[in-house]
Structure formats: structure tokens, C-alpha cells
Amino acid sequence: MSGRVAGKVAIVTGGSRGVGRADAELLAAEGARVILTDINEEAGRAVAAEIGDAATFFKQDVSSESDWQSLVATVEKDFGQLDVLINNAAILEHGDILNASYDSWQRIFRINADSVFLGIKTALPLIEKSGGGSIINMSSSSALMGMPAFAAYGSAKAAVRGLTQSVAVYCHKAGKGVRCNSVHPDGIVTPMTMEMAEKAAGMNLSDPARSRAFVCQPQEVAKLVLFLASDDSRHINGAAMTIDNGSTITPPYV
Ligand SMILES: NC(=O)c1ccc[n+]([C@@H]2O[C@H](COP(=O)([O-])OP(=O)(O)OC[C@H]3O[C@@H](n4cnc5c(N)ncnc54)[C@H](O)[C@@H]3O)[C@@H](O)[C@H]2O)c1
């Protein structure tokens, strides 16, 4: 099979919808074998079936260390290699410092940040054994800016950025050809943002005329992820790749 990631084996967490689904579809179309994981088994299996032979579904809670261990053991047994790890699964709950509950803070850190630590820690030895590869961590514009409504979410995404840098330098020094980068989108049209916006403002954003706040499509993020997964980005390690049409660098008075 030809393609920009032909011959590679990739894990995509949270692959049953939104950006993860778009990543899985594009990587498979570009020649990779994709293991997509999710807690939502029904939707995940349906997406894998739609993609076809190149995709396999694995039920996983990304915050569970034992689920990571079973996943990586299964990938090693069934595929014999792992080249790409995309830590994509996450949840969004909003709340400023006074309104966010400690429960919500802990849940968000478990699912959005601990998961990335566990995923890299568990999968890195197999990626190294496979001759090197690429780890892509979905962070957010909220890791780079102060967003009062996302006290916990933005902090967890900043932790993902910090871990990305630590792992990138670790991998560089280890010299085994593994790279680790973070991706920082802002406002993608996915079920995550639709649900949040509907809850927050009572708006029905499935109406395209009302969805102008969210202009980036999941498929556009998937193209960046594909680039980072492919050998075209072989000299990019530790980068924070924004995909936000300039929003993180635009002062409010402009
Ligand atoms: N949508 C945006 O505007 C936006 C902006 C910045 C960053 N991001 C990040 O991009 C990534 C994808 O976001 P999305 O908008 O596609 O989200 P989404 O909510 O549409 O999809 C997330 C997927 O993760 C799965 N998931 C949730 N908890 C899980 C768990 N514990 N274990 C396994 N799977 C779990 C969900 O079932 C779902 O399929 C996330 O990391 C998100 O934080 C999104």
C-alpha cells in the first residue's frame, strides 16, 4: 500500500468521533494500519468497520494503566510493531477557579493529562523497539493562553505541553528516533465543542449559520497530525504546533 504513512502502525485514542475519527480515517487512507480506541465501544466499532481492513477497534479507558498495558501488549502481539501514538482522547468541562469543583479538576486531569503520561510510558518501549516513530499529543490553545472558563481543562492541557517537551528531549538524548510533539487547536467543529456551546449558551450550533465561532474542521487537524506522524516531519521534535488561524497570537484590541 502506498501513502504518506504506508507500513506504519498507529494508535489513535478517542477515535470514535471528532478529531480522533478524522485522524484514523486519514492515516488509514495514507497507508497506515490504525488501532482506534475509545470508551464508547459501539461508536468505535462502527467507525473501524466503516474504515475497513486498515482499522481495528480496541476498547480502552485512557485513564486506566491496565487498559494501556493490555492495549500495547495486544498491538505487539497482533502487529509486531508500533510507530505512531496519538494521544487524542479528552473531556471538556468548564468552570473558572471559583466555580470548578475539585472533582471536576481531578476527573479532567485523570482523563486529559494522566492518560498521556500513561500512554507514553507504556508505548514508548515498543515504539523504540520498532525503530523509532512519532508521538502526537493533542493539547489545546487553552494551554497557551489564560482562559478563565477552563481552569482545569487549560491546566491539564498545559501539563500535556510540559510532558511533551520532557519526552521530546528524553527521546532526542536516547537517540532511538522517536519524536514527540503537541498540537494546539482552537475551536474545531466536533461533538465536544457543539455539546459545550449548546450547554453554555443554549445555542444549536448544528445550524451552520450559527456555528461561525467554530471554523476549523476535524479533517484540517488530521492533516497536521498526518504530517507529524509521517517521516516528512522527521526533524520536528518538541514543537507546539498551533492550528488556530492566529487566535493565540491576536491581542484583543486588534
Ligand atoms: N474541539 C475543539 O475545539 C478542540 C480544541 C482544542 C483541543 N481539542 C482537543 O482535541 C482532542 C479531540 O477533541 P474532539 O473535539 O474531537 O473531542 P470529542 O469529544 O468529539 O471526542 C473525544 C473522544 O474521546 C473519547 N473519550 C473520552 N473520555 C475517554 C476515556 N476516558 N477513554 C477513552 N476515550 C475517551 C470520547 O468517547 C470521544 O470519542 C481532545 O484532546 C481535545 O481536548 C479540541
Ligand as a Chemical Component Dictionary entry (heavy atoms), coordinates in Angstrom:
data_LIG
# 
_chem_comp.id                   LIG 
_chem_comp.type                 NON-POLYMER 
_chem_comp.pdbx_formal_charge   0 
_chem_comp.three_letter_code    LIG 
# 
loop_
_chem_comp_atom.comp_id 
_chem_comp_atom.atom_id 
_chem_comp_atom.alt_atom_id 
_chem_comp_atom.type_symbol 
_chem_comp_atom.charge 
_chem_comp_atom.model_Cartn_x 
_chem_comp_atom.model_Cartn_y 
_chem_comp_atom.model_Cartn_z 
_chem_comp_atom.pdbx_ordinal 
LIG N1  N1  N 0  -12.832 20.529 19.594 1  
LIG C1  C1  C 0  -12.017 21.556 19.844 2  
LIG O1  O1  O 0  -12.329 22.724 19.553 3  
LIG C2  C2  C 0  -10.683 21.316 20.481 4  
LIG C3  C3  C 0  -9.857  22.439 20.711 5  
LIG C4  C4  C 0  -8.616  22.220 21.297 6  
LIG C5  C5  C 0  -8.219  20.939 21.614 7  
LIG N2  N2  N 1  -9.054  19.866 21.382 8  
LIG C6  C6  C 0  -8.571  18.550 21.747 9  
LIG O2  O2  O 0  -8.654  17.690 20.606 10 
LIG C7  C7  C 0  -8.914  16.345 21.024 11 
LIG C8  C8  C 0  -10.141 15.802 20.313 12 
LIG O3  O3  O 0  -11.251 16.616 20.654 13 
LIG P1  P1  P 0  -12.687 16.426 19.970 14 
LIG O4  O4  O 0  -13.250 17.785 19.862 15 
LIG O5  O5  O -1 -12.591 15.544 18.784 16 
LIG O6  O6  O 0  -13.448 15.670 21.172 17 
LIG P2  P2  P 0  -14.751 14.712 21.159 18 
LIG O7  O7  O 0  -15.401 14.874 22.496 19 
LIG O8  O8  O 0  -15.584 14.960 19.959 20 
LIG O9  O9  O 0  -14.088 13.258 21.060 21 
LIG C9  C9  C 0  -13.336 12.761 22.134 22 
LIG C10 C10 C 0  -13.389 11.251 22.134 23 
LIG O10 O10 O 0  -12.656 10.801 23.292 24 
LIG C11 C11 C 0  -13.388 9.746  23.898 25 
LIG N3  N3  N 0  -13.082 9.637  25.316 26 
LIG C12 C12 C 0  -13.457 10.474 26.325 27 
LIG N4  N4  N 0  -13.013 10.010 27.500 28 
LIG C13 C13 C 0  -12.320 8.879  27.235 29 
LIG C14 C14 C 0  -11.619 7.948  28.043 30 
LIG N5  N5  N 0  -11.552 8.083  29.383 31 
LIG N6  N6  N 0  -11.001 6.910  27.443 32 
LIG C15 C15 C 0  -11.069 6.754  26.100 33 
LIG N7  N7  N 0  -11.729 7.588  25.290 34 
LIG C16 C16 C 0  -12.354 8.639  25.851 35 
LIG C17 C17 C 0  -14.853 10.103 23.656 36 
LIG O11 O11 O 0  -15.707 8.960  23.779 37 
LIG C18 C18 C 0  -14.807 10.679 22.251 38 
LIG O12 O12 O 0  -14.984 9.678  21.284 39 
LIG C19 C19 C 0  -9.072  16.429 22.560 40 
LIG O13 O13 O 0  -7.829  16.149 23.174 41 
LIG C20 C20 C 0  -9.438  17.864 22.802 42 
LIG O14 O14 O 0  -9.148  18.286 24.113 43 
LIG C21 C21 C 0  -10.270 20.044 20.826 44 
# 
loop_
_chem_comp_bond.comp_id 
_chem_comp_bond.atom_id_1 
_chem_comp_bond.atom_id_2 
_chem_comp_bond.value_order 
_chem_comp_bond.pdbx_ordinal 
LIG N1  C1  SING 1  
LIG C1  O1  DOUB 2  
LIG C1  C2  SING 3  
LIG C2  C3  SING 4  
LIG C2  C21 DOUB 5  
LIG C3  C4  DOUB 6  
LIG C4  C5  SING 7  
LIG C5  N2  DOUB 8  
LIG N2  C6  SING 9  
LIG N2  C21 SING 10 
LIG C6  O2  SING 11 
LIG C6  C20 SING 12 
LIG O2  C7  SING 13 
LIG C7  C8  SING 14 
LIG C7  C19 SING 15 
LIG C8  O3  SING 16 
LIG O3  P1  SING 17 
LIG P1  O4  DOUB 18 
LIG P1  O5  SING 19 
LIG P1  O6  SING 20 
LIG O6  P2  SING 21 
LIG P2  O7  DOUB 22 
LIG P2  O8  SING 23 
LIG P2  O9  SING 24 
LIG O9  C9  SING 25 
LIG C9  C10 SING 26 
LIG C10 O10 SING 27 
LIG C10 C18 SING 28 
LIG O10 C11 SING 29 
LIG C11 N3  SING 30 
LIG C11 C17 SING 31 
LIG N3  C12 SING 32 
LIG N3  C16 SING 33 
LIG C12 N4  DOUB 34 
LIG N4  C13 SING 35 
LIG C13 C14 SING 36 
LIG C13 C16 DOUB 37 
LIG C14 N5  SING 38 
LIG C14 N6  DOUB 39 
LIG N6  C15 SING 40 
LIG C15 N7  DOUB 41 
LIG N7  C16 SING 42 
LIG C17 O11 SING 43 
LIG C17 C18 SING 44 
LIG C18 O12 SING 45 
LIG C19 O13 SING 46 
LIG C19 C20 SING 47 
LIG C20 O14 SING 48 
# 
